[in-house]
Amino acid sequence: MTSVGVDLIEIERVRRALTRYPRFRERCFTEAEREYCDSRPNPAESYAGRFAGKEAVGKALGFGVARAFAWREVEIAGRPKPSVLLSGRIAEWAERLGAGSIDLSMTHSRELANAVAIVDRR
């Protein structure tokens, strides 16, 4: 059995959050994610892709992205094919679900970032 999560976000919305809320980076992204995104020519684009990826993973796991969602417990790593690293409560949730591998695909246009996550269940 598999489950799918999808998310779409406006890059400009993430750009504004990065400017307006200094702690947004630290609250939502791991140190490795911040290093990667900040090294890119258009950091907001990379942050938006990873933000969409985290939301897609949360949806595919059925955890959702409500207030209890711990953004840094889903880390998007790797390039060009992203991989997903889970930790904390979300890793425990995935284990209880019997979640196996998580396949993630991210893309963006000038204005939008999109991600699709597929979770295989054992």
PDB file as gemmi writes it, atoms N, CA and C in Angstrom:
CRYST1    1.000    1.000    1.000  90.00  90.00  90.00 P 1                      
ATOM      1  N   MET A   1       0.834  -1.174   0.000  1.00  0.00           N  
ATOM      2  CA  MET A   1       0.000   0.000   0.000  1.00  0.00           C  
ATOM      3  C   MET A   1       0.884   1.246   0.000  1.00  0.00           C  
ATOM      4  N   THR A   2       0.476   2.253  -0.720  1.00  0.00           N  
ATOM      5  CA  THR A   2       1.221   3.511  -0.746  1.00  0.00           C  
ATOM      6  C   THR A   2       0.275   4.662  -0.419  1.00  0.00           C  
ATOM      7  N   SER A   3       0.855   5.752   0.020  1.00  0.00           N  
ATOM      8  CA  SER A   3       0.084   6.975   0.231  1.00  0.00           C  
ATOM      9  C   SER A   3       0.849   8.129  -0.394  1.00  0.00           C  
ATOM     10  N   VAL A   4       0.107   9.140  -0.806  1.00  0.00           N  
ATOM     11  CA  VAL A   4       0.678  10.265  -1.546  1.00  0.00           C  
ATOM     12  C   VAL A   4       0.352  11.565  -0.829  1.00  0.00           C  
ATOM     13  N   GLY A   5       1.293  12.480  -0.826  1.00  0.00           N  
ATOM     14  CA  GLY A   5       1.086  13.837  -0.324  1.00  0.00           C  
ATOM     15  C   GLY A   5       1.590  14.818  -1.360  1.00  0.00           C  
ATOM     16  N   VAL A   6       0.867  15.910  -1.539  1.00  0.00           N  
ATOM     17  CA  VAL A   6       1.228  16.924  -2.539  1.00  0.00           C  
ATOM     18  C   VAL A   6       1.156  18.291  -1.881  1.00  0.00           C  
ATOM     19  N   ASP A   7       2.058  19.191  -2.257  1.00  0.00           N  
ATOM     20  CA  ASP A   7       1.972  20.564  -1.786  1.00  0.00           C  
ATOM     21  C   ASP A   7       2.484  21.519  -2.861  1.00  0.00           C  
ATOM     22  N   LEU A   8       1.884  22.697  -2.868  1.00  0.00           N  
ATOM     23  CA  LEU A   8       2.228  23.765  -3.809  1.00  0.00           C  
ATOM     24  C   LEU A   8       2.292  25.051  -3.008  1.00  0.00           C  
ATOM     25  N   ILE A   9       3.352  25.839  -3.176  1.00  0.00           N  
ATOM     26  CA  ILE A   9       3.490  27.089  -2.432  1.00  0.00           C  
ATOM     27  C   ILE A   9       4.071  28.176  -3.328  1.00  0.00           C  
ATOM     28  N   GLU A  10       3.660  29.407  -3.068  1.00  0.00           N  
ATOM     29  CA  GLU A  10       4.195  30.550  -3.807  1.00  0.00           C  
ATOM     30  C   GLU A  10       5.577  30.895  -3.257  1.00  0.00           C  
ATOM     31  N   ILE A  11       6.547  31.003  -4.140  1.00  0.00           N  
ATOM     32  CA  ILE A  11       7.918  31.326  -3.728  1.00  0.00           C  
ATOM     33  C   ILE A  11       7.956  32.703  -3.067  1.00  0.00           C  
ATOM     34  N   GLU A  12       7.184  33.640  -3.561  1.00  0.00           N  
ATOM     35  CA  GLU A  12       7.172  34.992  -2.989  1.00  0.00           C  
ATOM     36  C   GLU A  12       6.698  34.971  -1.532  1.00  0.00           C  
ATOM     37  N   ARG A  13       5.760  34.100  -1.222  1.00  0.00           N  
ATOM     38  CA  ARG A  13       5.276  33.968   0.158  1.00  0.00           C  
ATOM     39  C   ARG A  13       6.411  33.543   1.086  1.00  0.00           C  
ATOM     40  N   VAL A  14       7.233  32.603   0.634  1.00  0.00           N  
ATOM     41  CA  VAL A  14       8.379  32.157   1.422  1.00  0.00           C  
ATOM     42  C   VAL A  14       9.414  33.274   1.504  1.00  0.00           C  
ATOM     43  N   ARG A  15       9.638  33.976   0.407  1.00  0.00           N  
ATOM     44  CA  ARG A  15      10.591  35.098   0.408  1.00  0.00           C  
ATOM     45  C   ARG A  15      10.183  36.138   1.469  1.00  0.00           C  
ATOM     46  N   ARG A  16       8.889  36.456   1.530  1.00  0.00           N  
ATOM     47  CA  ARG A  16       8.398  37.418   2.530  1.00  0.00           C  
ATOM     48  C   ARG A  16       8.599  36.883   3.946  1.00  0.00           C  
ATOM     49  N   ALA A  17       8.325  35.600   4.161  1.00  0.00           N  
ATOM     50  CA  ALA A  17       8.509  35.007   5.493  1.00  0.00           C  
ATOM     51  C   ALA A  17       9.976  35.067   5.912  1.00  0.00           C  
ATOM     52  N   LEU A  18      10.885  34.818   4.977  1.00  0.00           N  
ATOM     53  CA  LEU A  18      12.316  34.873   5.278  1.00  0.00           C  
ATOM     54  C   LEU A  18      12.730  36.284   5.692  1.00  0.00           C  
ATOM     55  N   THR A  19      12.113  37.295   5.083  1.00  0.00           N  
ATOM     56  CA  THR A  19      12.437  38.687   5.379  1.00  0.00           C  
ATOM     57  C   THR A  19      11.765  39.171   6.663  1.00  0.00           C  
ATOM     58  N   ARG A  20      10.498  38.865   6.823  1.00  0.00           N  
ATOM     59  CA  ARG A  20       9.711  39.388   7.947  1.00  0.00           C  
ATOM     60  C   ARG A  20       9.970  38.689   9.272  1.00  0.00           C  
ATOM     61  N   TYR A  21      10.251  37.398   9.218  1.00  0.00           N  
ATOM     62  CA  TYR A  21      10.359  36.603  10.438  1.00  0.00           C  
ATOM     63  C   TYR A  21      11.753  35.995  10.543  1.00  0.00           C  
ATOM     64  N   PRO A  22      12.636  36.644  11.255  1.00  0.00           N  
ATOM     65  CA  PRO A  22      14.025  36.179  11.334  1.00  0.00           C  
ATOM     66  C   PRO A  22      14.164  34.731  11.799  1.00  0.00           C  
ATOM     67  N   ARG A  23      13.261  34.249  12.657  1.00  0.00           N  
ATOM     68  CA  ARG A  23      13.384  32.881  13.177  1.00  0.00           C  
ATOM     69  C   ARG A  23      12.741  31.834  12.272  1.00  0.00           C  
ATOM     70  N   PHE A  24      12.137  32.248  11.183  1.00  0.00           N  
ATOM     71  CA  PHE A  24      11.496  31.298  10.260  1.00  0.00           C  
ATOM     72  C   PHE A  24      12.478  30.219   9.800  1.00  0.00           C  
ATOM     73  N   ARG A  25      13.684  30.626   9.414  1.00  0.00           N  
ATOM     74  CA  ARG A  25      14.700  29.666   8.956  1.00  0.00           C  
ATOM     75  C   ARG A  25      14.996  28.618  10.028  1.00  0.00           C  
ATOM     76  N   GLU A  26      15.271  29.093  11.253  1.00  0.00           N  
ATOM     77  CA  GLU A  26      15.660  28.179  12.326  1.00  0.00           C  
ATOM     78  C   GLU A  26      14.492  27.315  12.791  1.00  0.00           C  
ATOM     79  N   ARG A  27      13.281  27.851  12.747  1.00  0.00           N  
ATOM     80  CA  ARG A  27      12.109  27.113  13.219  1.00  0.00           C  
ATOM     81  C   ARG A  27      11.719  25.986  12.261  1.00  0.00           C  
ATOM     82  N   CYS A  28      11.915  26.217  10.954  1.00  0.00           N  
ATOM     83  CA  CYS A  28      11.394  25.282   9.951  1.00  0.00           C  
ATOM     84  C   CYS A  28      12.446  24.424   9.256  1.00  0.00           C  
ATOM     85  N   PHE A  29      13.711  24.806   9.328  1.00  0.00           N  
ATOM     86  CA  PHE A  29      14.727  24.112   8.539  1.00  0.00           C  
ATOM     87  C   PHE A  29      15.921  23.716   9.395  1.00  0.00           C  
ATOM     88  N   THR A  30      16.477  22.544   9.094  1.00  0.00           N  
ATOM     89  CA  THR A  30      17.667  22.082   9.810  1.00  0.00           C  
ATOM     90  C   THR A  30      18.869  22.915   9.382  1.00  0.00           C  
ATOM     91  N   GLU A  31      19.935  22.786  10.131  1.00  0.00           N  
ATOM     92  CA  GLU A  31      21.156  23.522   9.801  1.00  0.00           C  
ATOM     93  C   GLU A  31      21.647  23.156   8.399  1.00  0.00           C  
ATOM     94  N   ALA A  32      21.613  21.867   8.064  1.00  0.00           N  
ATOM     95  CA  ALA A  32      22.066  21.425   6.737  1.00  0.00           C  
ATOM     96  C   ALA A  32      21.186  22.020   5.635  1.00  0.00           C  
ATOM     97  N   GLU A  33      19.889  22.077   5.863  1.00  0.00           N  
ATOM     98  CA  GLU A  33      18.981  22.678   4.870  1.00  0.00           C  
ATOM     99  C   GLU A  33      19.272  24.163   4.704  1.00  0.00           C  
ATOM    100  N   ARG A  34      19.504  24.852   5.813  1.00  0.00           N  
ATOM    101  CA  ARG A  34      19.801  26.291   5.736  1.00  0.00           C  
ATOM    102  C   ARG A  34      21.094  26.541   4.988  1.00  0.00           C  
ATOM    103  N   GLU A  35      22.119  25.745   5.277  1.00  0.00           N  
ATOM    104  CA  GLU A  35      23.400  25.896   4.577  1.00  0.00           C  
ATOM    105  C   GLU A  35      23.213  25.716   3.074  1.00  0.00           C  
ATOM    106  N   TYR A  36      22.471  24.675   2.698  1.00  0.00           N  
ATOM    107  CA  TYR A  36      22.239  24.423   1.277  1.00  0.00           C  
ATOM    108  C   TYR A  36      21.465  25.579   0.637  1.00  0.00           C  
ATOM    109  N   CYS A  37      20.314  25.926   1.206  1.00  0.00           N  
ATOM    110  CA  CYS A  37      19.457  26.951   0.602  1.00  0.00           C  
ATOM    111  C   CYS A  37      20.164  28.294   0.519  1.00  0.00           C  
ATOM    112  N   ASP A  38      20.877  28.677   1.584  1.00  0.00           N  
ATOM    113  CA  ASP A  38      21.566  29.969   1.596  1.00  0.00           C  
ATOM    114  C   ASP A  38      22.728  30.017   0.608  1.00  0.00           C  
ATOM    115  N   SER A  39      23.203  28.860   0.163  1.00  0.00           N  
ATOM    116  CA  SER A  39      24.309  28.820  -0.808  1.00  0.00           C  
ATOM    117  C   SER A  39      23.817  28.935  -2.253  1.00  0.00           C  
ATOM    118  N   ARG A  40      22.526  28.851  -2.469  1.00  0.00           N  
ATOM    119  CA  ARG A  40      21.946  28.861  -3.810  1.00  0.00           C  
ATOM    120  C   ARG A  40      21.783  30.296  -4.315  1.00  0.00           C  
ATOM    121  N   PRO A  41      21.758  30.473  -5.642  1.00  0.00           N  
ATOM    122  CA  PRO A  41      21.586  31.826  -6.206  1.00  0.00           C  
ATOM    123  C   PRO A  41      20.259  32.484  -5.808  1.00  0.00           C  
ATOM    124  N   ASN A  42      19.202  31.675  -5.623  1.00  0.00           N  
ATOM    125  CA  ASN A  42      17.899  32.191  -5.232  1.00  0.00           C  
ATOM    126  C   ASN A  42      17.438  31.398  -4.005  1.00  0.00           C  
ATOM    127  N   PRO A  43      17.891  31.792  -2.811  1.00  0.00           N  
ATOM    128  CA  PRO A  43      17.568  31.009  -1.615  1.00  0.00           C  
ATOM    129  C   PRO A  43      16.074  30.795  -1.396  1.00  0.00           C  
ATOM    130  N   ALA A  44      15.246  31.788  -1.658  1.00  0.00           N  
ATOM    131  CA  ALA A  44      13.802  31.646  -1.415  1.00  0.00           C  
ATOM    132  C   ALA A  44      13.219  30.492  -2.225  1.00  0.00           C  
ATOM    133  N   GLU A  45      13.703  30.310  -3.432  1.00  0.00           N  
ATOM    134  CA  GLU A  45      13.238  29.219  -4.294  1.00  0.00           C  
ATOM    135  C   GLU A  45      13.560  27.867  -3.657  1.00  0.00           C  
ATOM    136  N   SER A  46      14.769  27.732  -3.133  1.00  0.00           N  
ATOM    137  CA  SER A  46      15.181  26.481  -2.501  1.00  0.00           C  
ATOM    138  C   SER A  46      14.437  26.245  -1.191  1.00  0.00           C  
ATOM    139  N   TYR A  47      14.270  27.297  -0.401  1.00  0.00           N  
ATOM    140  CA  TYR A  47      13.489  27.163   0.837  1.00  0.00           C  
ATOM    141  C   TYR A  47      12.051  26.766   0.517  1.00  0.00           C  
ATOM    142  N   ALA A  48      11.466  27.365  -0.498  1.00  0.00           N  
ATOM    143  CA  ALA A  48      10.078  27.056  -0.866  1.00  0.00           C  
ATOM    144  C   ALA A  48       9.949  25.593  -1.281  1.00  0.00           C  
ATOM    145  N   GLY A  49      10.891  25.097  -2.070  1.00  0.00           N  
ATOM    146  CA  GLY A  49      10.848  23.697  -2.478  1.00  0.00           C  
ATOM    147  C   GLY A  49      10.916  22.765  -1.288  1.00  0.00           C  
ATOM    148  N   ARG A  50      11.797  23.057  -0.354  1.00  0.00           N  
ATOM    149  CA  ARG A  50      11.921  22.210   0.831  1.00  0.00           C  
ATOM    150  C   ARG A  50      10.710  22.340   1.744  1.00  0.00           C  
ATOM    151  N   PHE A  51      10.151  23.530   1.850  1.00  0.00           N  
ATOM    152  CA  PHE A  51       8.944  23.714   2.644  1.00  0.00           C  
ATOM    153  C   PHE A  51       7.804  22.878   2.060  1.00  0.00           C  
ATOM    154  N   ALA A  52       7.632  22.946   0.739  1.00  0.00           N  
ATOM    155  CA  ALA A  52       6.605  22.135   0.076  1.00  0.00           C  
ATOM    156  C   ALA A  52       6.891  20.649   0.274  1.00  0.00           C  
ATOM    157  N   GLY A  53       8.167  20.260   0.226  1.00  0.00           N  
ATOM    158  CA  GLY A  53       8.536  18.864   0.441  1.00  0.00           C  
ATOM    159  C   GLY A  53       8.150  18.373   1.831  1.00  0.00           C  
ATOM    160  N   LYS A  54       8.402  19.191   2.834  1.00  0.00           N  
ATOM    161  CA  LYS A  54       8.045  18.821   4.209  1.00  0.00           C  
ATOM    162  C   LYS A  54       6.537  18.663   4.351  1.00  0.00           C  
ATOM    163  N   GLU A  55       5.783  19.588   3.767  1.00  0.00           N  
ATOM    164  CA  GLU A  55       4.320  19.499   3.830  1.00  0.00           C  
ATOM    165  C   GLU A  55       3.831  18.243   3.112  1.00  0.00           C  
ATOM    166  N   ALA A  56       4.390  17.947   1.947  1.00  0.00           N  
ATOM    167  CA  ALA A  56       3.977  16.765   1.188  1.00  0.00           C  
ATOM    168  C   ALA A  56       4.262  15.485   1.977  1.00  0.00           C  
ATOM    169  N   VAL A  57       5.415  15.429   2.634  1.00  0.00           N  
ATOM    170  CA  VAL A  57       5.762  14.258   3.443  1.00  0.00           C  
ATOM    171  C   VAL A  57       4.795  14.125   4.609  1.00  0.00           C  
ATOM    172  N   GLY A  58       4.507  15.221   5.302  1.00  0.00           N  
ATOM    173  CA  GLY A  58       3.555  15.181   6.417  1.00  0.00           C  
ATOM    174  C   GLY A  58       2.195  14.685   5.980  1.00  0.00           C  
ATOM    175  N   LYS A  59       1.747  15.125   4.820  1.00  0.00           N  
ATOM    176  CA  LYS A  59       0.451  14.685   4.297  1.00  0.00           C  
ATOM    177  C   LYS A  59       0.483  13.207   3.915  1.00  0.00           C  
ATOM    178  N   ALA A  60       1.557  12.772   3.262  1.00  0.00           N  
ATOM    179  CA  ALA A  60       1.658  11.369   2.843  1.00  0.00           C  
ATOM    180  C   ALA A  60       1.701  10.429   4.048  1.00  0.00           C  
ATOM    181  N   LEU A  61       2.279  10.893   5.146  1.00  0.00           N  
ATOM    182  CA  LEU A  61       2.338  10.079   6.358  1.00  0.00           C  
ATOM    183  C   LEU A  61       1.053  10.154   7.169  1.00  0.00           C  
ATOM    184  N   GLY A  62       0.157  11.050   6.773  1.00  0.00           N  
ATOM    185  CA  GLY A  62      -1.080  11.211   7.520  1.00  0.00           C  
ATOM    186  C   GLY A  62      -0.883  11.956   8.824  1.00  0.00           C  
ATOM    187  N   PHE A  63       0.281  12.558   8.988  1.00  0.00           N  
ATOM    188  CA  PHE A  63       0.585  13.330  10.196  1.00  0.00           C  
ATOM    189  C   PHE A  63       0.020  14.731  10.057  1.00  0.00           C  
ATOM    190  N   GLY A  64      -0.058  15.195   8.832  1.00  0.00           N  
ATOM    191  CA  GLY A  64      -0.547  16.545   8.593  1.00  0.00           C  
ATOM    192  C   GLY A  64       0.481  17.575   9.001  1.00  0.00           C  
ATOM    193  N   VAL A  65       0.115  18.820   8.887  1.00  0.00           N  
ATOM    194  CA  VAL A  65       1.044  19.902   9.210  1.00  0.00           C  
ATOM    195  C   VAL A  65       0.384  20.910  10.150  1.00  0.00           C  
ATOM    196  N   ALA A  66      -0.394  20.377  11.092  1.00  0.00           N  
ATOM    197  CA  ALA A  66      -1.049  21.240  12.084  1.00  0.00           C  
ATOM    198  C   ALA A  66       0.001  21.808  13.033  1.00  0.00           C  
ATOM    199  N   ARG A  67      -0.470  22.473  14.048  1.00  0.00           N  
ATOM    200  CA  ARG A  67       0.426  23.152  14.984  1.00  0.00           C  
ATOM    201  C   ARG A  67       1.466  22.214  15.605  1.00  0.00           C  
ATOM    202  N   ALA A  68       1.125  20.950  15.781  1.00  0.00           N  
ATOM    203  CA  ALA A  68       2.042  20.000  16.425  1.00  0.00           C  
ATOM    204  C   ALA A  68       3.156  19.525  15.498  1.00  0.00           C  
ATOM    205  N   PHE A  69       3.077  19.873  14.212  1.00  0.00           N  
ATOM    206  CA  PHE A  69       4.080  19.428  13.239  1.00  0.00           C  
ATOM    207  C   PHE A  69       5.436  20.038  13.589  1.00  0.00           C  
ATOM    208  N   ALA A  70       6.448  19.221  13.664  1.00  0.00           N  
ATOM    209  CA  ALA A  70       7.803  19.682  13.966  1.00  0.00           C  
ATOM    210  C   ALA A  70       8.590  19.738  12.662  1.00  0.00           C  
ATOM    211  N   TRP A  71       8.691  20.926  12.113  1.00  0.00           N  
ATOM    212  CA  TRP A  71       9.270  21.113  10.777  1.00  0.00           C  
ATOM    213  C   TRP A  71      10.660  20.526  10.630  1.00  0.00           C  
ATOM    214  N   ARG A  72      11.493  20.641  11.664  1.00  0.00           N  
ATOM    215  CA  ARG A  72      12.870  20.161  11.541  1.00  0.00           C  
ATOM    216  C   ARG A  72      12.988  18.658  11.702  1.00  0.00           C  
ATOM    217  N   GLU A  73      11.878  17.966  11.991  1.00  0.00           N  
ATOM    218  CA  GLU A  73      11.909  16.511  12.089  1.00  0.00           C  
ATOM    219  C   GLU A  73      11.765  15.847  10.723  1.00  0.00           C  
ATOM    220  N   VAL A  74      11.528  16.651   9.701  1.00  0.00           N  
ATOM    221  CA  VAL A  74      11.557  16.181   8.311  1.00  0.00           C  
ATOM    222  C   VAL A  74      12.660  16.976   7.637  1.00  0.00           C  
ATOM    223  N   GLU A  75      13.729  16.302   7.270  1.00  0.00           N  
ATOM    224  CA  GLU A  75      14.846  16.979   6.601  1.00  0.00           C  
ATOM    225  C   GLU A  75      14.909  16.515   5.153  1.00  0.00           C  
ATOM    226  N   ILE A  76      14.987  17.482   4.261  1.00  0.00           N  
ATOM    227  CA  ILE A  76      15.120  17.198   2.835  1.00  0.00           C  
ATOM    228  C   ILE A  76      16.599  17.337   2.495  1.00  0.00           C  
ATOM    229  N   ALA A  77      17.219  16.257   2.073  1.00  0.00           N  
ATOM    230  CA  ALA A  77      18.654  16.240   1.802  1.00  0.00           C  
ATOM    231  C   ALA A  77      18.905  15.757   0.386  1.00  0.00           C  
ATOM    232  N   GLY A  78      20.058  16.107  -0.124  1.00  0.00           N  
ATOM    233  CA  GLY A  78      20.479  15.579  -1.413  1.00  0.00           C  
ATOM    234  C   GLY A  78      20.089  16.423  -2.597  1.00  0.00           C  
ATOM    235  N   ARG A  79      20.811  16.179  -3.650  1.00  0.00           N  
ATOM    236  CA  ARG A  79      20.581  16.859  -4.904  1.00  0.00           C  
ATOM    237  C   ARG A  79      21.275  16.048  -5.978  1.00  0.00           C  
ATOM    238  N   PRO A  80      20.758  15.824  -7.159  1.00  0.00           N  
ATOM    239  CA  PRO A  80      19.503  16.391  -7.658  1.00  0.00           C  
ATOM    240  C   PRO A  80      18.272  15.639  -7.151  1.00  0.00           C  
ATOM    241  N   LYS A  81      18.413  14.380  -6.755  1.00  0.00           N  
ATOM    242  CA  LYS A  81      17.266  13.619  -6.262  1.00  0.00           C  
ATOM    243  C   LYS A  81      17.204  13.765  -4.750  1.00  0.00           C  
ATOM    244  N   PRO A  82      16.173  14.440  -4.242  1.00  0.00           N  
ATOM    245  CA  PRO A  82      16.112  14.646  -2.790  1.00  0.00           C  
ATOM    246  C   PRO A  82      15.754  13.366  -2.038  1.00  0.00           C  
ATOM    247  N   SER A  83      16.308  13.253  -0.854  1.00  0.00           N  
ATOM    248  CA  SER A  83      15.933  12.161   0.036  1.00  0.00           C  
ATOM    249  C   SER A  83      15.327  12.770   1.297  1.00  0.00           C  
ATOM    250  N   VAL A  84      14.635  11.948   2.062  1.00  0.00           N  
ATOM    251  CA  VAL A  84      13.926  12.417   3.243  1.00  0.00           C  
ATOM    252  C   VAL A  84      14.495  11.719   4.470  1.00  0.00           C  
ATOM    253  N   LEU A  85      14.874  12.507   5.465  1.00  0.00           N  
ATOM    254  CA  LEU A  85      15.356  11.982   6.733  1.00  0.00           C  
ATOM    255  C   LEU A  85      14.351  12.384   7.809  1.00  0.00           C  
ATOM    256  N   LEU A  86      13.848  11.400   8.554  1.00  0.00           N  
ATOM    257  CA  LEU A  86      12.877  11.667   9.610  1.00  0.00           C  
ATOM    258  C   LEU A  86      13.544  11.504  10.970  1.00  0.00           C  
ATOM    259  N   SER A  87      13.064  12.284  11.947  1.00  0.00           N  
ATOM    260  CA  SER A  87      13.561  12.153  13.314  1.00  0.00           C  
ATOM    261  C   SER A  87      12.413  12.449  14.277  1.00  0.00           C  
ATOM    262  N   GLY A  88      12.658  12.236  15.559  1.00  0.00           N  
ATOM    263  CA  GLY A  88      11.700  12.605  16.588  1.00  0.00           C  
ATOM    264  C   GLY A  88      10.339  11.950  16.448  1.00  0.00           C  
ATOM    265  N   ARG A  89       9.303  12.729  16.786  1.00  0.00           N  
ATOM    266  CA  ARG A  89       7.934  12.209  16.789  1.00  0.00           C  
ATOM    267  C   ARG A  89       7.481  11.741  15.412  1.00  0.00           C  
ATOM    268  N   ILE A  90       7.928  12.425  14.360  1.00  0.00           N  
ATOM    269  CA  ILE A  90       7.491  12.024  13.020  1.00  0.00           C  
ATOM    270  C   ILE A  90       8.110  10.678  12.638  1.00  0.00           C  
ATOM    271  N   ALA A  91       9.348  10.445  13.039  1.00  0.00           N  
ATOM    272  CA  ALA A  91       9.972   9.135  12.789  1.00  0.00           C  
ATOM    273  C   ALA A  91       9.224   8.045  13.556  1.00  0.00           C  
ATOM    274  N   GLU A  92       8.837   8.340  14.793  1.00  0.00           N  
ATOM    275  CA  GLU A  92       8.070   7.365  15.583  1.00  0.00           C  
ATOM    276  C   GLU A  92       6.711   7.097  14.943  1.00  0.00           C  
ATOM    277  N   TRP A  93       6.062   8.147  14.470  1.00  0.00           N  
ATOM    278  CA  TRP A  93       4.768   8.020  13.786  1.00  0.00           C  
ATOM    279  C   TRP A  93       4.927   7.132  12.553  1.00  0.00           C  
ATOM    280  N   ALA A  94       5.949   7.402  11.748  1.00  0.00           N  
ATOM    281  CA  ALA A  94       6.190   6.622  10.527  1.00  0.00           C  
ATOM    282  C   ALA A  94       6.439   5.155  10.860  1.00  0.00           C  
ATOM    283  N   GLU A  95       7.174   4.907  11.938  1.00  0.00           N  
ATOM    284  CA  GLU A  95       7.455   3.530  12.365  1.00  0.00           C  
ATOM    285  C   GLU A  95       6.162   2.813  12.759  1.00  0.00           C  
ATOM    286  N   ARG A  96       5.313   3.480  13.530  1.00  0.00           N  
ATOM    287  CA  ARG A  96       4.033   2.878  13.931  1.00  0.00           C  
ATOM    288  C   ARG A  96       3.146   2.589  12.731  1.00  0.00           C  
ATOM    289  N   LEU A  97       3.230   3.444  11.717  1.00  0.00           N  
ATOM    290  CA  LEU A  97       2.443   3.255  10.494  1.00  0.00           C  
ATOM    291  C   LEU A  97       2.955   2.097   9.644  1.00  0.00           C  
ATOM    292  N   GLY A  98       4.208   1.724   9.880  1.00  0.00           N  
ATOM    293  CA  GLY A  98       4.826   0.733   9.013  1.00  0.00           C  
ATOM    294  C   GLY A  98       5.318   1.354   7.723  1.00  0.00           C  
ATOM    295  N   ALA A  99       5.630   2.646   7.781  1.00  0.00           N  
ATOM    296  CA  ALA A  99       6.110   3.345   6.580  1.00  0.00           C  
ATOM    297  C   ALA A  99       7.486   2.825   6.195  1.00  0.00           C  
ATOM    298  N   GLY A 100       7.630   2.552   4.915  1.00  0.00           N  
ATOM    299  CA  GLY A 100       8.923   2.151   4.383  1.00  0.00           C  
ATOM    300  C   GLY A 100       9.594   3.354   3.759  1.00  0.00           C  
ATOM    301  N   SER A 101      10.022   3.204   2.539  1.00  0.00           N  
ATOM    302  CA  SER A 101      10.741   4.281   1.875  1.00  0.00           C  
ATOM    303  C   SER A 101       9.794   5.441   1.539  1.00  0.00           C  
ATOM    304  N   ILE A 102      10.387   6.634   1.486  1.00  0.00           N  
ATOM    305  CA  ILE A 102       9.655   7.835   1.100  1.00  0.00           C  
ATOM    306  C   ILE A 102      10.325   8.381  -0.152  1.00  0.00           C  
ATOM    307  N   ASP A 103       9.570   8.449  -1.221  1.00  0.00           N  
ATOM    308  CA  ASP A 103      10.078   9.000  -2.471  1.00  0.00           C  
ATOM    309  C   ASP A 103       9.558  10.423  -2.587  1.00  0.00           C  
ATOM    310  N   LEU A 104      10.444  11.375  -2.878  1.00  0.00           N  
ATOM    311  CA  LEU A 104      10.067  12.787  -2.947  1.00  0.00           C  
ATOM    312  C   LEU A 104      10.538  13.379  -4.265  1.00  0.00           C  
ATOM    313  N   SER A 105       9.658  14.131  -4.882  1.00  0.00           N  
ATOM    314  CA  SER A 105      10.014  14.878  -6.083  1.00  0.00           C  
ATOM    315  C   SER A 105       9.610  16.328  -5.874  1.00  0.00           C  
ATOM    316  N   MET A 106      10.523  17.246  -6.192  1.00  0.00           N  
ATOM    317  CA  MET A 106      10.255  18.677  -6.041  1.00  0.00           C  
ATOM    318  C   MET A 106      10.548  19.370  -7.369  1.00  0.00           C  
ATOM    319  N   THR A 107       9.792  20.426  -7.640  1.00  0.00           N  
ATOM    320  CA  THR A 107      10.042  21.226  -8.830  1.00  0.00           C  
ATOM    321  C   THR A 107       9.568  22.646  -8.554  1.00  0.00           C  
ATOM    322  N   HIS A 108       9.967  23.564  -9.421  1.00  0.00           N  
ATOM    323  CA  HIS A 108       9.503  24.941  -9.262  1.00  0.00           C  
ATOM    324  C   HIS A 108       9.479  25.641 -10.603  1.00  0.00           C  
ATOM    325  N   SER A 109       8.653  26.668 -10.659  1.00  0.00           N  
ATOM    326  CA  SER A 109       8.642  27.594 -11.780  1.00  0.00           C  
ATOM    327  C   SER A 109       9.173  28.916 -11.224  1.00  0.00           C  
ATOM    328  N   ARG A 110       8.990  30.002 -11.927  1.00  0.00           N  
ATOM    329  CA  ARG A 110       9.422  31.294 -11.384  1.00  0.00           C  
ATOM    330  C   ARG A 110       8.625  31.685 -10.151  1.00  0.00           C  
ATOM    331  N   GLU A 111       7.384  31.237 -10.096  1.00  0.00           N  
ATOM    332  CA  GLU A 111       6.483  31.704  -9.037  1.00  0.00           C  
ATOM    333  C   GLU A 111       6.090  30.651  -8.010  1.00  0.00           C  
ATOM    334  N   LEU A 112       6.149  29.374  -8.375  1.00  0.00           N  
ATOM    335  CA  LEU A 112       5.616  28.321  -7.517  1.00  0.00           C  
ATOM    336  C   LEU A 112       6.637  27.208  -7.283  1.00  0.00           C  
ATOM    337  N   ALA A 113       6.556  26.611  -6.099  1.00  0.00           N  
ATOM    338  CA  ALA A 113       7.330  25.406  -5.797  1.00  0.00           C  
ATOM    339  C   ALA A 113       6.324  24.299  -5.491  1.00  0.00           C  
ATOM    340  N   ASN A 114       6.620  23.104  -5.982  1.00  0.00           N  
ATOM    341  CA  ASN A 114       5.707  21.975  -5.851  1.00  0.00           C  
ATOM    342  C   ASN A 114       6.489  20.747  -5.382  1.00  0.00           C  
ATOM    343  N   ALA A 115       5.825  19.925  -4.577  1.00  0.00           N  
ATOM    344  CA  ALA A 115       6.444  18.681  -4.132  1.00  0.00           C  
ATOM    345  C   ALA A 115       5.405  17.585  -4.059  1.00  0.00           C  
ATOM    346  N   VAL A 116       5.852  16.364  -4.378  1.00  0.00           N  
ATOM    347  CA  VAL A 116       5.014  15.173  -4.279  1.00  0.00           C  
ATOM    348  C   VAL A 116       5.805  14.138  -3.498  1.00  0.00           C  
ATOM    349  N   ALA A 117       5.183  13.574  -2.465  1.00  0.00           N  
ATOM    350  CA  ALA A 117       5.820  12.533  -1.656  1.00  0.00           C  
ATOM    351  C   ALA A 117       4.981  11.263  -1.756  1.00  0.00           C  
ATOM    352  N   ILE A 118       5.670  10.141  -1.915  1.00  0.00           N  
ATOM    353  CA  ILE A 118       5.021   8.837  -1.942  1.00  0.00           C  
ATOM    354  C   ILE A 118       5.654   7.977  -0.856  1.00  0.00           C  
ATOM    355  N   VAL A 119       4.806   7.445   0.011  1.00  0.00           N  
ATOM    356  CA  VAL A 119       5.279   6.608   1.113  1.00  0.00           C  
ATOM    357  C   VAL A 119       4.810   5.184   0.862  1.00  0.00           C  
ATOM    358  N   ASP A 120       5.769   4.256   0.844  1.00  0.00           N  
ATOM    359  CA  ASP A 120       5.446   2.841   0.761  1.00  0.00           C  
ATOM    360  C   ASP A 120       5.216   2.334   2.184  1.00  0.00           C  
ATOM    361  N   ARG A 121       4.180   1.549   2.327  1.00  0.00           N  
ATOM    362  CA  ARG A 121       3.907   0.954   3.644  1.00  0.00           C  
ATOM    363  C   ARG A 121       4.181  -0.519   3.582  1.00  0.00           C  
ATOM    364  N   ARG A 122       4.879  -1.005   4.610  1.00  0.00           N  
ATOM    365  CA  ARG A 122       5.230  -2.430   4.662  1.00  0.00           C  
ATOM    366  C   ARG A 122       4.016  -3.257   4.969  1.00  0.00           C  
TER     367      ARG A 122                                                      
END                                                                             
